[in-house]
Amino acid sequence: MRRIYQRAGYYFSGLLILTLGIALTVLGGLGTSPFDALLVGLYRTFGLTIGSWEIVVGISMIIFNAVAEKRRPEMIAIVTSLITGLGIDFWVFTLEGWVTPAAVWEESIVFFLGMVISALGISINLQANFAPIPFDRMMLVIRNLTGWNVTISRAAISVVLVLLALFFNGAVGIGTLIIMVVSGAFIQYFMGWVQRFDHSIVAPEKTFR
């Protein structure tokens, strides 16, 4: 029972940290991840909020994944999209009056912090092992449908998202390329750190038993 609470803690804290990182990359102004760049583009084109579009696009991906795999939509993934959308809007509205980088070096600092914090949030969320984020699930679906490996499948989806983001005047910039190239390394590093932390709190419980 205690393990369930620990996993729930990873799940919610991971999403909270992830959305903080996303908000910082948006406010940094150097570009966001391909997925978030599309969200910003839809916000600029149609209104609503960035978080609202996270929910809309996320649920659309979940439905696509379910149809492609001929199964029911993952309800926990829908919850993930809702929490992520609300989290993005919360952090953007909270920080936009405080985080206003003007010079390039200021934008670079905000962007770098956002990228690193996002990677940490993703790593913590993955430790919960509840359900993949819709984007990650789509990557696996595309792999299964095409026979491509994970790297090519992820790259293909990222390219499509970037093209859509450009069409809708999204937040595509040098930061988008940086995230595509190096964020995986940060996620991998933090995953090791989170796993070591998890083992440190699980081991004493097993010893006690």
C-alpha positions as CSV (number, residue, x, y, z in Angstrom):
1,M,0.0,0.0,0.0
2,R,2.8,2.4,0.8
3,R,4.3,1.8,-2.6
4,I,1.1,3.1,-4.2
5,Y,1.4,6.3,-2.4
6,Q,5.1,6.6,-3.4
7,R,4.2,6.1,-7.1
8,A,1.4,8.6,-6.8
9,G,3.9,11.1,-5.3
10,Y,6.2,10.5,-8.3
11,Y,3.3,11.0,-10.7
12,F,2.0,14.3,-9.3
13,S,5.3,15.8,-8.4
14,G,6.8,14.9,-11.8
15,L,3.9,16.6,-13.6
16,L,4.2,19.6,-11.4
17,I,7.9,20.0,-12.1
18,L,7.5,19.2,-15.8
19,T,4.9,21.9,-16.2
20,L,7.1,24.4,-14.4
21,G,9.9,23.6,-16.9
22,I,7.5,23.9,-19.9
23,A,6.4,27.3,-18.6
24,L,10.0,28.5,-18.3
25,T,10.9,27.4,-21.9
26,V,7.8,29.3,-23.1
27,L,8.7,32.4,-21.2
28,G,12.4,32.1,-22.3
29,G,11.5,32.9,-25.8
30,L,14.2,30.9,-27.5
31,G,11.9,28.0,-28.6
32,T,10.2,25.1,-26.9
33,S,9.9,21.4,-27.5
34,P,8.1,20.4,-30.8
35,F,5.0,19.5,-28.9
36,D,4.9,22.6,-26.8
37,A,5.8,24.8,-29.9
38,L,2.6,23.5,-31.5
39,L,0.6,24.4,-28.4
40,V,1.9,27.9,-28.4
41,G,1.1,28.2,-32.1
42,L,-2.5,27.1,-31.6
43,Y,-2.8,29.5,-28.7
44,R,-1.5,32.4,-30.9
45,T,-3.8,31.5,-33.8
46,F,-7.1,30.5,-32.1
47,G,-6.8,31.9,-28.6
48,L,-7.8,29.9,-25.4
49,T,-4.7,29.1,-23.4
50,I,-1.5,27.0,-23.9
51,G,-2.7,24.6,-21.2
52,S,-6.1,24.3,-22.9
53,W,-4.5,23.2,-26.1
54,E,-2.3,20.7,-24.2
55,I,-5.6,19.1,-23.1
56,V,-7.1,19.2,-26.6
57,V,-4.1,17.9,-28.4
58,G,-3.3,15.4,-25.7
59,I,-6.7,13.9,-25.8
60,S,-6.6,13.8,-29.6
61,M,-3.4,11.8,-29.4
62,I,-4.9,9.5,-26.9
63,I,-7.9,8.8,-29.2
64,F,-5.6,8.3,-32.2
65,N,-3.5,5.8,-30.2
66,A,-6.6,3.9,-29.0
67,V,-8.0,3.7,-32.6
68,A,-4.7,2.6,-34.0
69,E,-4.3,-0.1,-31.4
70,K,-8.0,-1.0,-31.5
71,R,-8.5,-0.7,-27.7
72,R,-10.1,1.6,-25.2
73,P,-8.4,5.0,-24.5
74,E,-6.1,5.1,-21.5
75,M,-8.1,7.0,-18.9
76,I,-5.1,7.7,-16.8
77,A,-3.5,9.3,-19.9
78,I,-6.5,11.7,-20.1
79,V,-6.0,12.6,-16.5
80,T,-2.4,13.3,-17.3
81,S,-3.3,15.6,-20.1
82,L,-5.7,17.5,-17.8
83,I,-3.2,17.9,-15.0
84,T,-0.5,18.9,-17.4
85,G,-2.7,21.5,-19.1
86,L,-3.8,23.0,-15.8
87,G,-0.2,23.0,-14.6
88,I,1.1,24.8,-17.6
89,D,-1.5,27.5,-17.3
90,F,-0.8,27.9,-13.5
91,W,2.9,28.3,-14.0
92,V,2.6,30.6,-17.0
93,F,0.1,32.9,-15.2
94,T,2.2,32.8,-12.0
95,L,5.5,33.5,-13.6
96,E,4.8,35.8,-16.6
97,G,4.9,38.9,-14.5
98,W,8.1,37.9,-12.8
99,V,10.1,36.1,-15.5
100,T,10.5,38.7,-18.3
101,P,13.9,38.1,-19.9
102,A,15.0,40.9,-22.2
103,A,18.6,40.2,-23.1
104,V,19.7,37.1,-25.0
105,W,21.7,35.9,-22.0
106,E,18.6,36.2,-19.8
107,E,16.6,34.3,-22.3
108,S,19.3,31.6,-22.4
109,I,19.3,31.2,-18.6
110,V,15.5,30.9,-18.4
111,F,15.4,28.5,-21.3
112,F,18.2,26.3,-19.9
113,L,16.5,26.1,-16.5
114,G,13.2,25.2,-18.2
115,M,14.8,22.4,-20.2
116,V,16.6,20.9,-17.2
117,I,13.6,21.2,-15.0
118,S,11.4,19.6,-17.6
119,A,13.8,16.7,-18.0
120,L,13.8,16.2,-14.2
121,G,10.0,16.3,-14.2
122,I,9.8,13.7,-17.0
123,S,12.3,11.4,-15.1
124,I,10.3,11.6,-11.9
125,N,7.0,11.0,-13.7
126,L,8.5,8.0,-15.5
127,Q,9.4,6.5,-12.1
128,A,5.7,6.4,-11.2
129,N,5.2,3.9,-14.1
130,F,1.5,4.6,-14.4
131,A,1.0,5.3,-18.1
132,P,3.1,6.9,-20.8
133,I,2.5,10.5,-21.7
134,P,0.3,10.6,-24.9
135,F,3.3,11.7,-27.0
136,D,5.4,8.8,-25.8
137,R,2.6,6.4,-26.4
138,M,2.1,7.7,-29.9
139,M,5.8,7.1,-30.5
140,L,5.3,3.4,-29.6
141,V,2.2,3.2,-31.7
142,I,4.0,4.6,-34.8
143,R,6.8,2.1,-34.1
144,N,4.4,-0.8,-34.1
145,L,2.6,0.4,-37.2
146,T,5.6,1.1,-39.3
147,G,8.3,-1.2,-37.9
148,W,10.6,1.8,-37.4
149,N,12.7,1.9,-34.2
150,V,11.9,4.2,-31.4
151,T,14.5,6.8,-32.4
152,I,13.1,7.2,-35.9
153,S,9.5,7.1,-34.7
154,R,10.1,9.9,-32.2
155,A,12.0,11.9,-34.8
156,A,9.2,11.5,-37.3
157,I,6.6,12.7,-34.9
158,S,8.8,15.6,-33.8
159,V,9.3,16.7,-37.4
160,V,5.5,16.7,-38.0
161,L,4.9,18.7,-34.8
162,V,7.6,21.3,-35.8
163,L,6.0,21.7,-39.3
164,L,2.6,22.1,-37.7
165,A,4.0,24.6,-35.2
166,L,5.6,26.6,-38.0
167,F,2.3,26.7,-39.9
168,F,0.5,28.1,-36.8
169,N,3.3,30.5,-35.9
170,G,4.4,28.4,-32.9
171,A,7.4,28.8,-30.6
172,V,10.0,27.3,-32.9
173,G,13.5,28.5,-32.4
174,I,17.1,27.5,-31.6
175,G,15.8,26.2,-28.3
176,T,13.6,23.7,-30.2
177,L,16.6,22.2,-31.8
178,I,18.6,22.1,-28.6
179,I,15.8,20.3,-26.8
180,M,15.5,17.7,-29.6
181,V,19.2,17.1,-29.5
182,V,20.2,17.2,-25.8
183,S,17.1,16.8,-23.6
184,G,17.3,13.0,-23.9
185,A,20.7,13.1,-22.2
186,F,19.4,15.1,-19.3
187,I,16.4,12.8,-18.9
188,Q,18.7,9.7,-18.9
189,Y,20.9,11.3,-16.2
190,F,18.0,12.3,-14.0
191,M,16.4,8.8,-14.4
192,G,19.5,7.3,-12.8
193,W,19.3,9.8,-10.0
194,V,15.6,9.2,-9.4
195,Q,16.0,5.4,-9.5
196,R,18.8,5.6,-6.9
197,F,16.6,7.8,-4.7
198,D,13.7,5.4,-5.1
199,H,15.9,2.4,-4.1
200,S,17.1,4.3,-1.0
201,I,13.5,4.7,0.3
202,V,12.3,1.2,-0.8
203,A,15.2,-0.7,0.7
204,P,14.6,0.4,4.4
205,E,11.0,-0.7,4.0
206,K,12.0,-4.1,2.8
207,T,14.5,-4.4,5.6
208,F,11.9,-3.5,8.2
209,R,9.6,-6.2,7.0
